[in-house]
Each structure stands twice: as structure tokens, then as C-alpha cells.
Amino acid sequence: MPLQIIRNDITKIKCDAIVNAANASLLGGGGVDGAIHKAAGRGLLLECRKLGGCGVGQAKITGGYRLPCRYVIHTVGPRWKGGAQGEKELLESCYRESLRLALENGCESVAFPLISSGTYGYPKDQALRVAVDVISGFLTGHDMTVYIVVFDKSSFQISEKLFSDIASYIDDKCVETHFAFRRTRRNDCGESMALKEAGTVPDDASVQMSSMPGAASLEDMMCRIDESFSQMLLRKIDEKNMTDAECYKKANIDRKLFSKIRSDVHYRPSKTTAIAFAIALELSLDETKDMLMKAGFALSHSNKFDIIIEYFITNKNYNVFEINEALFAFDQNLLGA
């Protein structure tokens, strides 16, 4: 998939290039920098000595040596000094320059750490926002798989307000579901008992028999089958005046997967894929539920993933990358992944 947030050790990622959050000397250091040099071996250090260092916001490329990648792209992030000294622009440049080198060297996949978010002190939620914005912007014009690699949960953070708002929304919906379920159980029991006392509750056999007269044949029902997920998706793309590429890129879906869906009218997507397309098309909550039904799925208030999706749709936030940040923060599956 085009952009994935994953929890892993970046030195273990099998891809064309990994990005090293290096210091200006390029000769190794602590954190991610030290881990990459250690895993790559002395060959990486010897090549880096020939590069003459690197400026903040710039990037240089070397071989991968003993790492499971072809290249290491070294970039020097800014130190956080309060945010008023060009830190954001320099951090954006780190991602842009790294992606440029990856593209120039024929890379189809590249893995980034959250640059400057460690000892350089860049606030983690803001560092994540810069990374996602620059990478997603790049992917609108290029086909590449990009990973943002988080070593542990403490390395990843969305804004406190967003996290709090979503957590409150989840709690509210879960409480509503709990009490709705209890009321339904009481009503069902009460109504059933009253009907039984009045002798008006039919048994299962009589219900089945009563549905027989005039019932449509299986052949008739098959002839009236509704449009498939694929048909609805393509119809909605046309109604929204979008191109195929605009839709699958906005959904964070790989081009090859979209081609499979387009060519197979009966294609059954995963739930995350179906929702990703609903987000890309900016469908309402009811339209999203309809599209999910075509694929054999539903949204439920007993499912944290579903409630988070509902939160973003209800708030008309259709940025799949921001949604994925929130899903990752709450340990849920990501859209398009």
C-alpha cells in the first residue's frame, strides 16, 4: 500500500531504501543513526566518510551493506528550538529530499523513521504531521510504497485534543450501545411473555409455513440481485467526477488492487479497503454503510475501529492519512493496509 504506519525495527525492514535520521557528520551516533550503522557494518561508515557530511534538511545516499535494503538515505533533521526558527521547513525538506533520492535511484519502497522526534526534541505529534503531509503529497504524483516506522508506542503521538475527542466519542457510543442492548432485551422479554399469555405467539414451524405462499423463487431473487461493490464504487467515482487514479490514491490503495476491483464485478474487498474507498469518495455515513453492505460488512458501536471511522465521517474529515494516524494510536487496523 502507498503509505503505511508500522511498528518495527527499521533495520529489519525489507525494502529498497531506509532513511537514516543522521547527524551532520554522517559518521554514526545514537538512536536510529547508531542502530543503522551497527546493523549495516563497517562498509557503511567507510562510504559515509567519503561524503563530507550533510547539511540540515539535505539528504545523501549510500549502499545498504548488511541491511536488508539496497540503499540507506541519510538526512539531517533540525533540532527543535521552539518552532519559530524554520524547523518545520527544514523537516519538510528532509522528507522531500529523501523521497527525491529514492525516486532518482529507482526505489519502489522506502521506510522512514520519525525524523527529529527523538533526541532532537521535535514534538512527536507535529513531527508526525509533517511526515504524513509531505509523504502523502508526494504520493499523489508518484507510485511508491512508503513506510513510517515506529519502534515503540512511546515514539508515536497524535495531538492530545484529537486523541481525547476520539476516546470520548468511543466511550459515548459504547455506553449508548450498552443501554440500548439492555432496553431491547427487556422489551423483547416483556413483549414475548405478553404474547405467549395471549396465545398469539406462533411457533417456528408456523412462521416458516406462513412465509411460503407467494414467496419468490430462488431464480427470481437472483435475477433481482442488487449492484455489487465494484459497480457501486465505479458509479460513485463517475458521480463525483473523479478519475480512477484520484480515487485510489486518495483512498491510499495500490493501483494494482484497484485494477483487480475494476476488472472483476464480483470482487469482494476487505472491510478496510471498502471503507478506504468510502472515505476517498467522501460518502455520508448512510452511503458508507450502503457501500459496506455491498461488500458484506457493517458498522457497529460494539467495535472500536467502526466507532473511530464514524467519528471522522460525522466530522466530515475525509483525510485517510489522518484517520490512519488515529487508528494506529488506538491499535486498530489501518485503511488501505
BAMIZA-948928 format. One line per 3 residues: number of its first residue (from 1); their letters; for each residue x, y, z of N, C-alpha, C. Coordinates in steps of 0.1 Angstrom, whole numbers, always signed. Layout:
REM residues N
NUM) A) X,Y,Z,X,Y,Z,X,Y,Z | ...
This chain:
REM residues 337
1) MPL) +8,-12,+0,+0,+0,+0,+9,+13,+0 | +4,+24,-5,+12,+36,-7,+18,+41,+6 | +11,+43,+17,+16,+48,+29,+11,+40,+41
4) QII) +21,+34,+48,+17,+25,+60,+25,+30,+72 | +18,+30,+83,+25,+33,+96,+26,+19,+103 | +38,+15,+106,+41,+2,+111,+50,+3,+124
7) RND) +48,-7,+133,+57,-7,+145,+67,-18,+142 | +80,-14,+141,+90,-24,+138,+104,-17,+141 | +114,-25,+139,+128,-20,+139,+132,-17,+125
10) ITK) +135,-5,+122,+137,+0,+108,+149,-8,+102 | +158,-13,+110,+169,-21,+104,+165,-34,+100 | +153,-38,+103,+148,-52,+99,+138,-51,+87
13) IKC) +135,-39,+82,+125,-37,+71,+132,-40,+58 | +125,-49,+51,+129,-53,+37,+123,-44,+27 | +130,-34,+22,+125,-25,+12,+137,-20,+4
16) DAI) +134,-12,-6,+146,-7,-15,+155,+3,-7 | +149,+11,+1,+157,+21,+9,+152,+23,+23 | +160,+25,+32,+156,+30,+45,+162,+44,+47
19) VNA) +156,+52,+55,+161,+66,+58,+167,+66,+71 | +179,+72,+72,+186,+73,+85,+185,+87,+90 | +180,+89,+102,+180,+102,+108,+194,+105,+114
22) ANA) +202,+110,+105,+216,+111,+108,+220,+125,+115 | +233,+125,+119,+238,+138,+123,+246,+144,+112 | +251,+156,+113,+257,+163,+102,+270,+156,+97
25) SLL) +277,+149,+106,+289,+142,+102,+287,+130,+93 | +275,+124,+94,+271,+111,+88,+280,+99,+93 | +286,+101,+104,+296,+90,+109,+290,+82,+120
28) GGG) +277,+83,+122,+270,+75,+132,+268,+83,+145 | +259,+78,+153,+256,+85,+166,+247,+76,+174 | +238,+82,+181,+228,+74,+189,+215,+71,+182
31) GVD) +206,+65,+189,+193,+62,+184,+193,+55,+171 | +184,+59,+162,+182,+52,+149,+195,+52,+141 | +203,+64,+142,+215,+65,+135,+225,+54,+139
34) GAI) +227,+53,+152,+236,+42,+157,+232,+28,+154 | +219,+26,+154,+213,+13,+152,+216,+9,+137 | +214,+18,+128,+216,+16,+114,+230,+13,+111
37) HKA) +239,+21,+116,+254,+19,+114,+258,+5,+119 | +253,+2,+131,+257,-11,+137,+252,-23,+129 | +240,-22,+124,+234,-33,+116,+240,-34,+102
40) AGR) +244,-22,+96,+250,-22,+83,+264,-27,+82 | +272,-25,+93,+286,-29,+93,+295,-17,+89 | +308,-20,+90,+318,-10,+88,+318,-4,+73
43) GLL) +313,-12,+64,+313,-7,+50,+305,+6,+49 | +294,+7,+56,+286,+20,+56,+294,+31,+61 | +301,+29,+72,+309,+40,+78,+320,+45,+68
46) LEC) +326,+35,+61,+337,+39,+52,+331,+47,+40 | +319,+44,+35,+314,+51,+24,+309,+65,+29 | +304,+66,+41,+299,+79,+47,+311,+88,+49
49) RKL) +323,+83,+52,+334,+92,+53,+338,+99,+40 | +334,+94,+29,+337,+100,+16,+327,+111,+12 | +316,+112,+20,+305,+121,+16,+307,+135,+21
52) GGC) +316,+137,+31,+319,+150,+36,+308,+157,+44 | +300,+148,+50,+289,+154,+59,+277,+157,+51 | +267,+163,+58,+254,+167,+52,+248,+178,+59
55) GVG) +242,+187,+52,+236,+199,+58,+222,+195,+64 | +217,+204,+73,+204,+202,+79,+193,+204,+68 | +184,+194,+67,+174,+195,+56,+178,+189,+43
58) QAK) +190,+184,+42,+195,+178,+30,+196,+163,+32 | +199,+156,+21,+200,+141,+21,+211,+136,+12 | +217,+125,+16,+227,+118,+7,+224,+103,+8
61) ITG) +229,+96,-2,+225,+82,-3,+238,+73,-4 | +237,+61,+3,+248,+52,+2,+242,+38,+0 | +251,+28,-1,+246,+14,-2,+240,+9,+12
64) GYR) +234,-2,+11,+228,-8,+23,+236,-17,+31 | +247,-23,+24,+256,-32,+31,+249,-44,+37 | +250,-46,+50,+244,-58,+56,+230,-56,+60
67) LPC) +224,-45,+57,+210,-43,+59,+201,-49,+48 | +189,-53,+51,+180,-59,+41,+174,-49,+31 | +182,-39,+27,+178,-29,+17,+189,-26,+8
70) RYV) +186,-20,-3,+196,-17,-13,+204,-4,-9 | +196,+5,-4,+202,+18,-1,+199,+23,+14 | +207,+32,+19,+204,+40,+30,+205,+55,+26
73) IHT) +194,+62,+29,+193,+76,+26,+195,+83,+39 | +206,+91,+40,+209,+98,+52,+204,+112,+51 | +196,+117,+61,+191,+130,+62,+193,+136,+76
76) VGP) +196,+149,+76,+199,+155,+89,+187,+164,+93 | +180,+161,+103,+168,+168,+107,+172,+180,+116 | +163,+189,+118,+165,+201,+126,+163,+198,+141
79) RWK) +170,+205,+149,+168,+205,+164,+157,+214,+167 | +148,+210,+176,+136,+218,+180,+141,+230,+189 | +138,+242,+185,+141,+254,+192,+129,+263,+195
82) GGA) +118,+256,+196,+105,+263,+198,+96,+265,+187 | +101,+262,+175,+92,+262,+163,+93,+275,+155 | +100,+285,+159,+100,+298,+152,+113,+300,+144
85) QGE) +121,+290,+143,+134,+292,+136,+135,+283,+124 | +124,+281,+117,+124,+274,+104,+125,+259,+106 | +122,+253,+118,+123,+239,+120,+113,+231,+111
88) KEL) +101,+236,+109,+91,+229,+101,+96,+228,+86 | +101,+239,+81,+105,+239,+67,+117,+230,+65 | +126,+230,+75,+138,+221,+74,+134,+206,+75
91) LES) +124,+203,+83,+120,+189,+85,+112,+185,+72 | +104,+194,+66,+98,+191,+53,+108,+188,+43 | +119,+196,+43,+129,+194,+33,+136,+180,+34
94) CYR) +137,+175,+47,+143,+162,+49,+135,+151,+42 | +122,+152,+43,+114,+142,+37,+114,+143,+21 | +113,+156,+17,+112,+158,+2,+125,+154,-4
97) ESL) +137,+157,+2,+150,+154,-4,+152,+139,-4 | +148,+132,+7,+149,+118,+8,+141,+111,-3 | +128,+115,-5,+120,+110,-15,+125,+112,-29
100) RLA) +131,+124,-31,+137,+127,-44,+148,+117,-47 | +157,+114,-37,+168,+105,-39,+162,+91,-42 | +152,+87,-34,+146,+74,-36,+141,+72,-50
103) LEN) +134,+83,-55,+129,+82,-69,+140,+82,-79 | +150,+90,-78,+161,+91,-87,+168,+77,-88 | +168,+70,-77,+176,+57,-77,+166,+45,-79
106) GCE) +155,+47,-85,+146,+37,-89,+139,+29,-77 | +138,+35,-65,+132,+28,-54,+117,+27,-55 | +112,+16,-53,+97,+14,-53,+92,+14,-38
109) SVA) +101,+13,-29,+96,+12,-15,+107,+19,-6 | +103,+27,+4,+112,+34,+13,+106,+35,+27 | +114,+33,+37,+110,+33,+51,+116,+45,+58
112) FPL) +108,+53,+65,+113,+65,+73,+111,+62,+88 | +120,+67,+96,+117,+69,+110,+110,+82,+111 | +105,+86,+123,+100,+99,+125,+112,+108,+128
115) ISS) +117,+115,+118,+129,+123,+119,+128,+134,+129 | +138,+136,+137,+140,+147,+146,+131,+146,+159 | +123,+135,+160,+114,+133,+171,+120,+127,+183
118) GTY) +133,+123,+183,+140,+117,+194,+147,+127,+202 | +161,+126,+202,+169,+135,+210,+169,+149,+204 | +165,+151,+192,+165,+165,+186,+152,+172,+191
121) GYP) +143,+166,+198,+133,+172,+206,+121,+177,+198 | +119,+174,+185,+108,+179,+178,+95,+172,+183 | +85,+180,+187,+73,+174,+193,+67,+162,+184
124) KDQ) +65,+151,+190,+61,+139,+182,+49,+141,+173 | +39,+147,+179,+26,+149,+171,+29,+158,+159 | +37,+168,+161,+40,+177,+150,+49,+171,+140
127) ALR) +59,+163,+145,+68,+156,+136,+60,+146,+127 | +50,+139,+133,+42,+130,+125,+34,+138,+115 | +28,+149,+119,+20,+157,+109,+28,+161,+97
130) VAV) +41,+166,+99,+50,+169,+88,+52,+157,+79 | +56,+146,+85,+59,+134,+78,+47,+130,+69 | +35,+129,+75,+24,+124,+67,+20,+134,+56
133) DVI) +21,+147,+59,+17,+157,+49,+26,+157,+37 | +39,+156,+39,+49,+156,+28,+48,+143,+20 | +48,+132,+27,+47,+119,+20,+34,+118,+12
136) SGF) +23,+121,+18,+10,+119,+11,+10,+129,-1 | +15,+141,+0,+16,+150,-11,+24,+144,-22 | +36,+138,-19,+44,+131,-29,+37,+120,-36
139) LTG) +30,+112,-28,+23,+100,-34,+12,+104,-43 | +7,+116,-43,-4,+119,-52,+2,+120,-67 | +15,+121,-68,+21,+122,-81,+30,+110,-85
142) HDM) +32,+101,-75,+42,+90,-77,+37,+77,-72 | +40,+66,-78,+37,+53,-73,+49,+47,-65 | +47,+47,-52,+58,+42,-43,+51,+37,-30
145) TVY) +57,+27,-24,+52,+23,-11,+61,+29,-1 | +55,+37,+9,+63,+44,+19,+58,+39,+33 | +68,+36,+41,+65,+32,+55,+70,+43,+64
148) IVV) +62,+46,+74,+66,+53,+86,+68,+43,+97 | +80,+41,+101,+84,+30,+111,+85,+36,+125 | +77,+30,+134,+77,+34,+148,+82,+23,+156
151) FDK) +93,+25,+164,+99,+14,+171,+91,+9,+183 | +85,+19,+190,+76,+15,+201,+65,+26,+202 | +55,+23,+211,+43,+32,+212,+47,+46,+217
154) SSF) +58,+47,+225,+62,+60,+230,+68,+69,+219 | +71,+63,+208,+77,+71,+197,+66,+77,+188 | +53,+74,+191,+43,+78,+182,+32,+86,+190
157) QIS) +28,+97,+185,+18,+105,+192,+10,+114,+183 | -3,+113,+183,-12,+123,+177,-15,+134,+186 | -22,+144,+182,-24,+156,+191,-33,+151,+203
160) EKL) -30,+157,+214,-38,+153,+226,-53,+156,+225 | -56,+167,+218,-70,+170,+217,-77,+160,+208 | -71,+156,+197,-77,+146,+188,-79,+133,+195
163) FSD) -69,+128,+202,-69,+116,+210,-80,+116,+220 | -81,+127,+227,-91,+129,+238,-105,+129,+232 | -107,+136,+220,-120,+137,+214,-125,+123,+209
166) IAS) -116,+116,+203,-119,+102,+198,-122,+93,+210 | -114,+94,+220,-116,+85,+232,-130,+88,+238 | -134,+101,+239,-147,+104,+244,-158,+99,+235
169) YID) -156,+100,+222,-166,+96,+213,-168,+81,+214 | -157,+73,+215,-158,+59,+217,-166,+55,+229 | -162,+62,+240,-169,+59,+253,-184,+62,+252
172) DKC) -188,+73,+246,-202,+77,+244,-210,+66,+236 | -204,+62,+225,-211,+53,+217,-212,+39,+223 | -201,+35,+230,-202,+22,+237,-212,+22,+248
175) VET) -214,+33,+256,-224,+35,+266,-238,+34,+260 | -240,+41,+249,-253,+41,+242,-256,+27,+238 | -247,+20,+232,-249,+6,+228,-253,-3,+239
178) HFA) -246,-1,+251,-248,-10,+262,-262,-8,+267 | -267,+5,+269,-280,+7,+274,-291,+3,+264 | -288,+5,+251,-298,+2,+240,-300,-13,+240
181) FRR) -289,-21,+243,-290,-35,+243,-298,-40,+255 | -296,-34,+267,-304,-38,+278,-319,-34,+277 | -322,-23,+271,-336,-19,+268,-342,-29,+259
184) TRR) -335,-33,+248,-340,-42,+238,-343,-56,+245 | -334,-60,+253,-336,-73,+260,-348,-73,+268 | -350,-62,+276,-362,-61,+285,-375,-60,+277
187) NDC) -375,-52,+266,-386,-51,+258,-390,-64,+251 | -380,-71,+246,-382,-84,+239,-388,-94,+249 | -383,-95,+261,-388,-104,+271,-402,-101,+275
190) GES) -405,-88,+277,-418,-84,+281,-428,-86,+270 | -425,-82,+258,-435,-84,+247,-437,-99,+244 | -427,-107,+245,-428,-121,+242,-437,-128,+253
193) MAL) -435,-124,+265,-443,-130,+276,-458,-126,+274 | -460,-114,+271,-474,-109,+269,-481,-116,+258 | -473,-118,+247,-479,-125,+235,-482,-140,+238
196) KEA) -473,-146,+246,-475,-160,+249,-487,-162,+258 | -489,-152,+267,-500,-153,+276,-513,-152,+268 | -513,-143,+258,-525,-141,+250,-527,-152,+239
199) GTV) -517,-161,+238,-517,-172,+229,-516,-168,+214 | -508,-157,+212,-506,-151,+199,-492,-153,+193 | -484,-160,+200,-470,-162,+195,-469,-174,+187
202) PDD) -467,-173,+174,-466,-185,+166,-453,-192,+168 | -453,-206,+166,-441,-213,+168,-433,-212,+155 | -420,-217,+155,-411,-215,+143,-417,-221,+130
205) ASV) -424,-233,+132,-429,-240,+120,-440,-232,+113 | -449,-226,+122,-459,-218,+116,-454,-205,+109 | -443,-200,+115,-437,-188,+108,-431,-192,+95
208) QMS) -424,-203,+94,-419,-208,+82,-430,-211,+71 | -440,-217,+76,-451,-221,+66,-458,-208,+61 | -460,-198,+70,-467,-186,+66,-459,-178,+56
211) SMP) -446,-181,+55,-438,-173,+45,-438,-180,+32 | -443,-192,+31,-442,-200,+19,-451,-195,+7 | -464,-192,+10,-473,-188,-2,-468,-175,-8
214) GAA) -467,-176,-21,-464,-164,-29,-449,-160,-28 | -441,-168,-21,-427,-165,-20,-420,-166,-33 | -410,-156,-36,-403,-156,-48,-394,-168,-49
217) SLE) -392,-173,-61,-383,-185,-63,-369,-180,-62 | -360,-189,-59,-346,-185,-58,-341,-179,-71 | -346,-184,-83,-342,-179,-96,-346,-165,-97
220) DMM) -359,-162,-93,-364,-148,-94,-356,-139,-86 | -352,-143,-73,-344,-135,-64,-331,-132,-70 | -324,-142,-76,-311,-140,-82,-312,-130,-94
223) CRI) -323,-130,-101,-324,-121,-112,-325,-106,-107 | -330,-104,-95,-332,-91,-90,-320,-87,-80 | -309,-93,-81,-298,-91,-73,-293,-76,-74
226) DES) -289,-70,-63,-285,-56,-63,-272,-54,-70 | -268,-41,-72,-254,-39,-78,-244,-43,-68 | -232,-47,-73,-221,-52,-65,-213,-40,-59
229) FSQ) -204,-44,-51,-195,-33,-45,-187,-26,-56 | -182,-34,-66,-174,-29,-77,-183,-19,-85 | -195,-23,-88,-204,-15,-96,-207,-2,-89
232) MLL) -210,-3,-76,-213,+9,-68,-201,+18,-68 | -189,+13,-66,-177,+21,-65,-174,+28,-78 | -175,+22,-89,-173,+28,-102,-184,+39,-105
235) RKI) -196,+36,-101,-207,+46,-103,-204,+58,-95 | -200,+56,-82,-197,+68,-74,-186,+76,-79 | -175,+69,-84,-164,+77,-90,-169,+86,-101
238) DEK) -177,+81,-109,-183,+89,-120,-191,+100,-115 | -200,+97,-105,-208,+108,-99,-200,+119,-93 | -189,+115,-87,-180,+125,-81,-171,+132,-90
241) NMT) -172,+128,-103,-163,+134,-114,-148,+132,-110 | -145,+121,-105,-131,+118,-101,-125,+108,-112 | -112,+109,-113,-105,+99,-122,-102,+87,-113
244) DAE) -100,+75,-119,-96,+63,-111,-84,+66,-102 | -74,+72,-108,-62,+75,-101,-64,+84,-89 | -72,+94,-91,-75,+103,-79,-82,+96,-68
247) CYK) -91,+86,-72,-98,+79,-61,-89,+69,-54 | -81,+61,-61,-74,+51,-54,-62,+57,-46 | -57,+68,-51,-46,+75,-44,-52,+81,-31
250) KAN) -63,+88,-32,-70,+94,-21,-74,+83,-10 | -76,+71,-15,-80,+60,-6,-68,+53,+0 | -56,+57,-5,-44,+50,+0,-44,+35,-5
253) IDR) -49,+33,-17,-50,+20,-22,-40,+18,-34 | -34,+6,-35,-24,+3,-45,-31,+3,-59 | -25,+7,-69,-30,+8,-83,-34,-7,-87
256) KLF) -26,-16,-84,-28,-30,-89,-41,-36,-82 | -43,-32,-70,-55,-37,-63,-67,-30,-69 | -67,-18,-72,-78,-11,-79,-81,-17,-92
259) SKI) -71,-21,-100,-73,-27,-113,-80,-40,-111 | -77,-48,-101,-85,-61,-98,-99,-58,-95 | -102,-48,-87,-116,-44,-84,-123,-40,-96
262) RSD) -117,-32,-105,-124,-27,-117,-127,-38,-127 | -118,-48,-128,-119,-58,-138,-128,-70,-133 | -132,-70,-120,-140,-81,-115,-152,-76,-108
265) VHY) -164,-77,-115,-176,-71,-110,-180,-77,-96 | -175,-90,-94,-179,-97,-81,-168,-96,-71 | -158,-87,-73,-147,-86,-63,-152,-83,-49
268) RPS) -147,-91,-39,-150,-89,-25,-138,-82,-18 | -139,-70,-15,-127,-63,-8,-127,-66,+7 | -116,-63,+13,-116,-64,+28,-124,-52,+33
271) KTT) -128,-52,+46,-135,-41,+52,-127,-28,+51 | -114,-29,+54,-106,-17,+54,-105,-11,+40 | -105,-19,+30,-104,-14,+16,-117,-7,+13
274) AIA) -129,-14,+16,-142,-8,+13,-143,+6,+20 | -139,+7,+33,-141,+19,+40,-131,+30,+34 | -119,+26,+30,-110,+35,+24,-116,+42,+11
277) FAI) -123,+34,+3,-129,+40,-9,-141,+49,-5 | -148,+45,+6,-159,+54,+10,-153,+67,+15 | -142,+67,+22,-135,+79,+27,-130,+87,+15
280) ALE) -124,+81,+5,-119,+88,-7,-131,+95,-14 | -142,+89,-15,-154,+94,-22,-161,+104,-13 | -157,+106,-1,-164,+115,+9,-179,+112,+10
283) LSL) -182,+99,+12,-196,+95,+14,-201,+98,+27 | -214,+101,+28,-220,+103,+41,-220,+90,+49 | -224,+90,+62,-224,+78,+70,-234,+68,+64
286) DET) -246,+72,+60,-255,+62,+54,-250,+56,+41 | -243,+65,+32,-238,+60,+20,-226,+50,+23 | -219,+53,+33,-208,+44,+37,-213,+31,+41
289) KDM) -223,+31,+49,-230,+18,+54,-235,+10,+42 | -241,+17,+32,-246,+11,+20,-234,+4,+12 | -223,+12,+10,-212,+6,+3,-206,-6,+11
292) LMK) -205,-5,+24,-200,-16,+32,-210,-29,+30 | -223,-26,+30,-232,-37,+28,-230,-45,+15 | -226,-37,+4,-224,-44,-8,-212,-53,-7
295) AGF) -203,-51,+2,-191,-59,+4,-193,-70,+15 | -205,-69,+21,-208,-79,+31,-204,-75,+45 | -203,-62,+48,-198,-57,+61,-208,-47,+66
298) ALS) -206,-43,+79,-215,-33,+85,-206,-25,+96 | -211,-14,+100,-205,-6,+111,-213,-9,+124 | -205,-11,+135,-211,-14,+148,-206,-6,+159
301) HSN) -214,-2,+168,-209,+6,+180,-203,-3,+191 | -202,-16,+188,-195,-25,+197,-181,-27,+192 | -177,-20,+181,-163,-22,+176,-156,-9,+176
304) KFD) -145,-8,+182,-137,+5,+184,-133,+10,+170 | -129,+1,+161,-125,+6,+148,-137,+13,+141 | -148,+7,+141,-160,+12,+135,-164,+26,+141
307) III) -163,+27,+154,-166,+40,+160,-157,+51,+156 | -144,+48,+155,-134,+58,+150,-137,+62,+136 | -141,+53,+127,-145,+56,+113,-157,+65,+114
310) EYF) -167,+62,+122,-179,+70,+123,-176,+84,+128 | -166,+85,+137,-162,+98,+143,-157,+107,+131 | -148,+102,+123,-143,+110,+112,-153,+114,+102
313) ITN) -162,+104,+98,-172,+107,+88,-182,+118,+93 | -186,+116,+106,-195,+125,+112,-190,+139,+112 | -176,+140,+115,-170,+153,+115,-165,+158,+101
316) KNY) -169,+150,+91,-165,+154,+77,-150,+156,+75 | -142,+147,+82,-128,+147,+80,-125,+134,+71 | -122,+136,+59,-120,+125,+49,-106,+123,+45
319) NVF) -97,+128,+54,-82,+126,+51,-78,+112,+56 | -76,+103,+47,-73,+89,+50,-61,+88,+59 | -51,+97,+57,-39,+96,+64,-40,+100,+78
322) EIN) -48,+111,+81,-51,+115,+94,-59,+104,+101 | -69,+98,+94,-77,+87,+100,-67,+75,+104 | -58,+72,+95,-49,+61,+99,-40,+64,+111
325) EAL) -36,+77,+112,-28,+81,+124,-36,+78,+137 | -49,+81,+136,-58,+79,+148,-60,+64,+150 | -62,+56,+140,-64,+42,+141,-51,+35,+147
328) FAF) -40,+40,+142,-27,+34,+147,-26,+38,+162 | -29,+50,+166,-28,+54,+180,-37,+45,+189 | -48,+41,+184,-58,+32,+191,-56,+17,+188
331) DQN) -44,+14,+182,-41,+0,+179,-51,-7,+171 | -56,-1,+160,-66,-6,+151,-59,-8,+137 | -66,-17,+129,-61,-18,+115,-62,-5,+108
334) LLG) -53,-4,+98,-53,+9,+90,-61,+7,+77 | -65,+19,+72,-73,+19,+59,-63,+17,+48 | -66,+9,+38,-58,+7,+27,-46,-3,+30
337) A) -44,-7,+42,-33,-15,+46,-37,-29,+48
